[in-house]
Amino acid sequence: MKNKVRNFRTEQGMTQQELADAIGVSRQTIFALESSRYVPSTILALKLARIFRKKVEDLFELEKKD
């Protein structure tokens, strides 16, 4: 799964720690998420969408299979 979390976070001038604090997770979780090493729960995805004022679909995209 691809995501645009880093793009939206940096556009808003937020650090990983500030985003983590805003949604109640660790900075390491944000790092793993931005590195595509972690797939968020539905609740976490919704919290991220709310923070960035975007739809979940704007943040996350399934990778296409060949």
N, C-alpha and C positions, 0 to 999 in steps of 0.2 A: 504494500500500500504506500503510495506517495502522499506527501503532505506539504502544505505551504505554511506551516506554523512559523518557521523561522522568518519567512518573508513578511508575514503580517506582524510578527513581534517586532522586527527591526523597523518596519514602517512606522510603528507607533512609539518607537524610541524606548522600548522596554528591554530590560535585561532578562536573562533566563530566570534569575532569582525573583525578580518582580512578578513575572508571569506565574512562576511556581507559587508564590505567596498568594496571588490573586485567586488561584483556583484550588489551593490546598494540597499541593503535592511538593515533592522535593525538586531541587534544581537538577538533580541527576535524572529524574523522570522527564523533565523538559529536554535535556540533552539527548536522552535515548529516543524520545519521540521525534525530535528534529533530525536525528541520524537514521531514522526509519528502522530502529532496532526494537521499537516498542509500538504495539497497536493499542490505542487507548480504548477504554470501556466506552459504552454509549454515553454514560453520565459525564465522563471527562471530555468527550468530544463535544457534547452540548455546552459544557462550561466554557470551553475554548471558543466555540462559535458565539456565545453570548459576550465574552470579553472583547472579541474582535468585531462584533456586530455583523457577522456573516452567517451564511447557511453552512451547515456541516459539509455539504457537498462542495462548497467553495474552499474548504480547508483540506479535505481528503479526497483521494482519487484511487480507485482500484487500478492496478497495473493490468494492462491488456495481455491476454494469453495469445500466443501465436497459433 
